[in-house]
Amino acid sequence: MQKKENTPKRIARRNYEARHKEERLEKSKVWGTSIDRALANEIDEFLEQHNIKKVELIYAGYKALQSQYGPKKE
């Protein structure tokens, strides 16, 4: 596969990304994970019916697990 031609716009985007990469990586994290398609569709449908964002699901699940397992003992 051949690379696309360098244009001024592409070069500017690459420069911007190179300058701001660390800032972007520190700001947020992406979890690349997968689950069974049927379960994912069921979850998506539920979230859509109740107008819940996936981020809210993660926060709620995290809080529920914190209360279930309690504080970490060292």
N, CA, C and O atoms as CSV, one atom per row, in Angstrom:
chain,resi,resn,atom,element,x,y,z
A,1,MET,N,N,0.849,-1.178,0.000
A,1,MET,CA,C,0.000,0.000,0.000
A,1,MET,C,C,0.893,1.239,0.000
A,1,MET,O,O,1.841,1.338,0.779
A,2,GLN,N,N,0.585,2.147,-0.854
A,2,GLN,CA,C,1.377,3.355,-0.997
A,2,GLN,C,C,0.848,4.450,-0.064
A,2,GLN,O,O,-0.360,4.615,0.105
A,3,LYS,N,N,1.792,5.195,0.539
A,3,LYS,CA,C,1.406,6.300,1.405
A,3,LYS,C,C,0.786,7.424,0.586
A,3,LYS,O,O,1.128,7.631,-0.578
A,4,LYS,N,N,-0.128,8.141,1.219
A,4,LYS,CA,C,-0.729,9.292,0.552
A,4,LYS,C,C,0.313,10.412,0.450
A,4,LYS,O,O,1.264,10.477,1.229
A,5,GLU,N,N,0.105,11.267,-0.509
A,5,GLU,CA,C,1.019,12.368,-0.761
A,5,GLU,C,C,1.015,13.349,0.418
A,5,GLU,O,O,-0.029,13.624,1.009
A,6,ASN,N,N,2.193,13.866,0.746
A,6,ASN,CA,C,2.287,14.883,1.792
A,6,ASN,C,C,1.733,16.199,1.267
A,6,ASN,O,O,2.146,16.701,0.222
A,7,THR,N,N,0.791,16.738,2.020
A,7,THR,CA,C,0.234,18.043,1.681
A,7,THR,C,C,0.542,18.968,2.851
A,7,THR,O,O,0.852,18.491,3.943
A,8,PRO,N,N,0.465,20.264,2.648
A,8,PRO,CA,C,0.719,21.184,3.775
A,8,PRO,C,C,-0.197,20.902,4.975
A,8,PRO,O,O,0.224,21.016,6.126
A,9,LYS,N,N,-1.438,20.538,4.695
A,9,LYS,CA,C,-2.384,20.246,5.781
A,9,LYS,C,C,-1.962,18.991,6.552
A,9,LYS,O,O,-2.004,18.985,7.783
A,10,ARG,N,N,-1.558,17.937,5.852
A,10,ARG,CA,C,-1.104,16.710,6.508
A,10,ARG,C,C,0.143,16.956,7.347
A,10,ARG,O,O,0.260,16.455,8.465
A,11,ILE,N,N,1.062,17.723,6.805
A,11,ILE,CA,C,2.303,18.046,7.521
A,11,ILE,C,C,1.981,18.831,8.778
A,11,ILE,O,O,2.556,18.565,9.834
A,12,ALA,N,N,1.061,19.805,8.684
A,12,ALA,CA,C,0.670,20.608,9.847
A,12,ALA,C,C,0.033,19.724,10.921
A,12,ALA,O,O,0.309,19.895,12.108
A,13,ARG,N,N,-0.821,18.778,10.508
A,13,ARG,CA,C,-1.453,17.877,11.475
A,13,ARG,C,C,-0.427,17.010,12.189
A,13,ARG,O,O,-0.502,16.818,13.402
A,14,ARG,N,N,0.532,16.487,11.431
A,14,ARG,CA,C,1.582,15.662,12.047
A,14,ARG,C,C,2.402,16.465,13.041
A,14,ARG,O,O,2.721,15.977,14.126
A,15,ASN,N,N,2.745,17.698,12.674
A,15,ASN,CA,C,3.513,18.566,13.577
A,15,ASN,C,C,2.718,18.854,14.851
A,15,ASN,O,O,3.256,18.800,15.957
A,16,TYR,N,N,1.442,19.158,14.682
A,16,TYR,CA,C,0.587,19.440,15.843
A,16,TYR,C,C,0.537,18.224,16.763
A,16,TYR,O,O,0.700,18.350,17.976
A,17,GLU,N,N,0.310,17.047,16.181
A,17,GLU,CA,C,0.229,15.822,16.979
A,17,GLU,C,C,1.548,15.560,17.701
A,17,GLU,O,O,1.549,15.178,18.872
A,18,ALA,N,N,2.653,15.760,17.021
A,18,ALA,CA,C,3.967,15.539,17.641
A,18,ALA,C,C,4.177,16.483,18.826
A,18,ALA,O,O,4.723,16.076,19.852
A,19,ARG,N,N,3.749,17.738,18.693
A,19,ARG,CA,C,3.919,18.716,19.782
A,19,ARG,C,C,2.992,18.447,20.962
A,19,ARG,O,O,3.357,18.733,22.102
A,20,HIS,N,N,1.792,17.899,20.712
A,20,HIS,CA,C,0.789,17.755,21.762
A,20,HIS,C,C,0.557,16.314,22.207
A,20,HIS,O,O,-0.375,16.050,22.966
A,21,LYS,N,N,1.384,15.380,21.752
A,21,LYS,CA,C,1.172,13.965,22.050
A,21,LYS,C,C,1.205,13.688,23.551
A,21,LYS,O,O,0.303,13.035,24.076
A,22,GLU,N,N,2.227,14.171,24.242
A,22,GLU,CA,C,2.344,13.921,25.688
A,22,GLU,C,C,1.163,14.512,26.449
A,22,GLU,O,O,0.623,13.878,27.355
A,23,GLU,N,N,0.765,15.717,26.083
A,23,GLU,CA,C,-0.375,16.374,26.726
A,23,GLU,C,C,-1.647,15.539,26.546
A,23,GLU,O,O,-2.410,15.358,27.494
A,24,ARG,N,N,-1.870,15.039,25.344
A,24,ARG,CA,C,-3.050,14.232,25.052
A,24,ARG,C,C,-3.014,12.915,25.818
A,24,ARG,O,O,-4.036,12.475,26.344
A,25,LEU,N,N,-1.850,12.287,25.884
A,25,LEU,CA,C,-1.727,11.019,26.599
A,25,LEU,C,C,-1.949,11.179,28.103
A,25,LEU,O,O,-2.503,10.289,28.747
A,26,GLU,N,N,-1.518,12.318,28.664
A,26,GLU,CA,C,-1.718,12.568,30.094
A,26,GLU,C,C,-3.172,12.890,30.414
A,26,GLU,O,O,-3.629,12.632,31.527
A,27,LYS,N,N,-3.900,13.447,29.459
A,27,LYS,CA,C,-5.264,13.901,29.702
A,27,LYS,C,C,-6.260,12.758,29.818
A,27,LYS,O,O,-7.131,12.791,30.688
A,28,SER,N,N,-6.154,11.759,28.972
A,28,SER,CA,C,-7.146,10.688,28.985
A,28,SER,C,C,-6.506,9.354,28.631
A,28,SER,O,O,-5.381,9.289,28.136
A,29,LYS,N,N,-7.252,8.301,28.899
A,29,LYS,CA,C,-6.771,6.951,28.628
A,29,LYS,C,C,-7.850,6.194,27.873
A,29,LYS,O,O,-9.039,6.320,28.163
A,30,VAL,N,N,-7.416,5.409,26.903
A,30,VAL,CA,C,-8.331,4.577,26.135
A,30,VAL,C,C,-8.042,3.127,26.491
A,30,VAL,O,O,-6.901,2.672,26.412
A,31,TRP,N,N,-9.090,2.407,26.884
A,31,TRP,CA,C,-8.939,0.995,27.181
A,31,TRP,C,C,-9.367,0.214,25.961
A,31,TRP,O,O,-10.541,0.215,25.590
A,32,GLY,N,N,-8.427,-0.444,25.347
A,32,GLY,CA,C,-8.761,-1.265,24.184
A,32,GLY,C,C,-9.144,-2.657,24.654
A,32,GLY,O,O,-8.280,-3.518,24.822
A,33,THR,N,N,-10.404,-2.875,24.863
A,33,THR,CA,C,-10.880,-4.160,25.361
A,33,THR,C,C,-12.063,-4.609,24.529
A,33,THR,O,O,-12.661,-3.807,23.811
A,34,SER,N,N,-12.399,-5.865,24.618
A,34,SER,CA,C,-13.540,-6.343,23.853
A,34,SER,C,C,-14.356,-7.321,24.684
A,34,SER,O,O,-13.838,-8.003,25.568
A,35,ILE,N,N,-15.658,-7.369,24.371
A,35,ILE,CA,C,-16.568,-8.311,25.008
A,35,ILE,C,C,-17.421,-8.945,23.921
A,35,ILE,O,O,-17.404,-8.515,22.767
A,36,ASP,N,N,-18.156,-9.956,24.300
A,36,ASP,CA,C,-19.030,-10.652,23.370
A,36,ASP,C,C,-19.983,-9.664,22.701
A,36,ASP,O,O,-20.551,-8.801,23.371
A,37,ARG,N,N,-20.159,-9.784,21.399
A,37,ARG,CA,C,-20.972,-8.839,20.618
A,37,ARG,C,C,-22.412,-8.768,21.132
A,37,ARG,O,O,-22.979,-7.678,21.217
A,38,ALA,N,N,-23.011,-9.913,21.474
A,38,ALA,CA,C,-24.399,-9.913,21.945
A,38,ALA,C,C,-24.524,-9.122,23.247
A,38,ALA,O,O,-25.461,-8.343,23.418
A,39,LEU,N,N,-23.576,-9.325,24.161
A,39,LEU,CA,C,-23.606,-8.592,25.431
A,39,LEU,C,C,-23.378,-7.102,25.185
A,39,LEU,O,O,-24.040,-6.263,25.794
A,40,ALA,N,N,-22.453,-6.777,24.304
A,40,ALA,CA,C,-22.182,-5.371,23.986
A,40,ALA,C,C,-23.420,-4.696,23.412
A,40,ALA,O,O,-23.735,-3.562,23.774
A,41,ASN,N,N,-24.120,-5.385,22.523
A,41,ASN,CA,C,-25.343,-4.817,21.948
A,41,ASN,C,C,-26.411,-4.621,23.016
A,41,ASN,O,O,-27.128,-3.620,23.003
A,42,GLU,N,N,-26.521,-5.564,23.935
A,42,GLU,CA,C,-27.494,-5.457,25.024
A,42,GLU,C,C,-27.172,-4.258,25.915
A,42,GLU,O,O,-28.063,-3.500,26.299
A,43,ILE,N,N,-25.907,-4.102,26.234
A,43,ILE,CA,C,-25.487,-2.968,27.068
A,43,ILE,C,C,-25.753,-1.653,26.341
A,43,ILE,O,O,-26.288,-0.711,26.927
A,44,ASP,N,N,-25.379,-1.591,25.060
A,44,ASP,CA,C,-25.609,-0.368,24.274
A,44,ASP,C,C,-27.092,-0.003,24.217
A,44,ASP,O,O,-27.459,1.165,24.337
A,45,GLU,N,N,-27.926,-1.005,24.034
A,45,GLU,CA,C,-29.379,-0.769,23.976
A,45,GLU,C,C,-29.891,-0.224,25.302
A,45,GLU,O,O,-30.675,0.724,25.329
A,46,PHE,N,N,-29.446,-0.827,26.405
A,46,PHE,CA,C,-29.850,-0.371,27.738
A,46,PHE,C,C,-29.415,1.075,27.965
A,46,PHE,O,O,-30.201,1.899,28.433
A,47,LEU,N,N,-28.170,1.375,27.634
A,47,LEU,CA,C,-27.652,2.725,27.839
A,47,LEU,C,C,-28.430,3.734,27.004
A,47,LEU,O,O,-28.734,4.832,27.472
A,48,GLU,N,N,-28.748,3.364,25.779
A,48,GLU,CA,C,-29.491,4.266,24.913
A,48,GLU,C,C,-30.908,4.500,25.425
A,48,GLU,O,O,-31.405,5.625,25.375
A,49,GLN,N,N,-31.564,3.444,25.918
A,49,GLN,CA,C,-32.927,3.578,26.447
A,49,GLN,C,C,-32.974,4.529,27.631
A,49,GLN,O,O,-33.931,5.287,27.792
A,50,HIS,N,N,-31.942,4.487,28.457
A,50,HIS,CA,C,-31.911,5.289,29.675
A,50,HIS,C,C,-31.062,6.552,29.546
A,50,HIS,O,O,-30.822,7.252,30.530
A,51,ASN,N,N,-30.611,6.836,28.328
A,51,ASN,CA,C,-29.817,8.033,28.054
A,51,ASN,C,C,-28.601,8.128,28.985
A,51,ASN,O,O,-28.350,9.163,29.602
A,52,ILE,N,N,-27.866,7.034,29.067
A,52,ILE,CA,C,-26.673,6.963,29.913
A,52,ILE,C,C,-25.451,6.873,29.003
A,52,ILE,O,O,-25.450,6.132,28.020
A,53,LYS,N,N,-24.413,7.637,29.341
A,53,LYS,CA,C,-23.173,7.583,28.569
A,53,LYS,C,C,-22.313,6.436,29.083
A,53,LYS,O,O,-22.420,6.036,30.242
A,54,LYS,N,N,-21.467,5.915,28.216
A,54,LYS,CA,C,-20.597,4.805,28.602
A,54,LYS,C,C,-19.650,5.195,29.734
A,54,LYS,O,O,-19.305,4.367,30.577
A,55,VAL,N,N,-19.239,6.444,29.749
A,55,VAL,CA,C,-18.361,6.917,30.821
A,55,VAL,C,C,-19.092,6.845,32.166
A,55,VAL,O,O,-18.489,6.499,33.182
A,56,GLU,N,N,-20.381,7.168,32.173
A,56,GLU,CA,C,-21.176,7.073,33.400
A,56,GLU,C,C,-21.260,5.622,33.872
A,56,GLU,O,O,-21.232,5.353,35.073
A,57,LEU,N,N,-21.364,4.693,32.929
A,57,LEU,CA,C,-21.379,3.270,33.260
A,57,LEU,C,C,-20.082,2.873,33.952
A,57,LEU,O,O,-20.106,2.143,34.943
A,58,ILE,N,N,-18.962,3.345,33.444
A,58,ILE,CA,C,-17.660,3.029,34.034
A,58,ILE,C,C,-17.562,3.606,35.444
A,58,ILE,O,O,-17.132,2.914,36.367
A,59,TYR,N,N,-17.961,4.879,35.618
A,59,TYR,CA,C,-17.920,5.496,36.951
A,59,TYR,C,C,-18.803,4.730,37.942
A,59,TYR,O,O,-18.381,4.445,39.063
A,60,ALA,N,N,-20.017,4.400,37.527
A,60,ALA,CA,C,-20.950,3.701,38.413
A,60,ALA,C,C,-20.423,2.310,38.767
A,60,ALA,O,O,-20.519,1.883,39.917
A,61,GLY,N,N,-19.879,1.619,37.802
A,61,GLY,CA,C,-19.309,0.298,38.064
A,61,GLY,C,C,-18.128,0.374,39.004
A,61,GLY,O,O,-17.981,-0.464,39.893
A,62,TYR,N,N,-17.291,1.369,38.813
A,62,TYR,CA,C,-16.130,1.564,39.686
A,62,TYR,C,C,-16.565,1.849,41.116
A,62,TYR,O,O,-16.034,1.266,42.061
A,63,LYS,N,N,-17.533,2.745,41.271
A,63,LYS,CA,C,-18.041,3.073,42.616
A,63,LYS,C,C,-18.675,1.836,43.266
A,63,LYS,O,O,-18.490,1.602,44.461
A,64,ALA,N,N,-19.414,1.052,42.492
A,64,ALA,CA,C,-20.043,-0.153,43.034
A,64,ALA,C,C,-18.985,-1.157,43.491
A,64,ALA,O,O,-19.131,-1.771,44.548
A,65,LEU,N,N,-17.945,-1.323,42.720
A,65,LEU,CA,C,-16.877,-2.244,43.105
A,65,LEU,C,C,-16.113,-1.735,44.319
A,65,LEU,O,O,-15.698,-2.529,45.164
A,66,GLN,N,N,-15.921,-0.409,44.419
A,66,GLN,CA,C,-15.268,0.150,45.602
A,66,GLN,C,C,-16.070,-0.145,46.853
A,66,GLN,O,O,-15.507,-0.532,47.876
A,67,SER,N,N,-17.392,0.037,46.779
A,67,SER,CA,C,-18.221,-0.209,47.962
A,67,SER,C,C,-18.297,-1.710,48.265
A,67,SER,O,O,-18.419,-2.099,49.427
A,68,GLN,N,N,-18.228,-2.541,47.245
A,68,GLN,CA,C,-18.282,-3.987,47.461
A,68,GLN,C,C,-16.999,-4.512,48.093
A,68,GLN,O,O,-17.049,-5.342,49.001
A,69,TYR,N,N,-15.871,-4.042,47.629
A,69,TYR,CA,C,-14.587,-4.559,48.118
A,69,TYR,C,C,-14.002,-3.736,49.249
A,69,TYR,O,O,-13.093,-4.201,49.938
A,70,GLY,N,N,-14.498,-2.531,49.458
A,70,GLY,CA,C,-14.008,-1.686,50.541
A,70,GLY,C,C,-12.641,-1.117,50.239
A,70,GLY,O,O,-12.102,-1.316,49.150
A,71,PRO,N,N,-12.067,-0.391,51.230
A,71,PRO,CA,C,-10.759,0.215,51.012
A,71,PRO,C,C,-9.667,-0.862,50.912
A,71,PRO,O,O,-9.773,-1.936,51.503
A,72,LYS,N,N,-8.643,-0.548,50.167
A,72,LYS,CA,C,-7.520,-1.475,49.986
A,72,LYS,C,C,-6.706,-1.548,51.270
A,72,LYS,O,O,-6.346,-0.524,51.850
A,73,LYS,N,N,-6.417,-2.776,51.709
A,73,LYS,CA,C,-5.625,-2.984,52.921
A,73,LYS,C,C,-4.182,-3.250,52.517
A,73,LYS,O,O,-3.911,-4.054,51.625
A,74,GLU,N,N,-3.256,-2.559,53.191
A,74,GLU,CA,C,-1.839,-2.733,52.859
A,74,GLU,C,C,-1.124,-3.465,53.942
A,74,GLU,O,O,0.079,-3.704,53.836
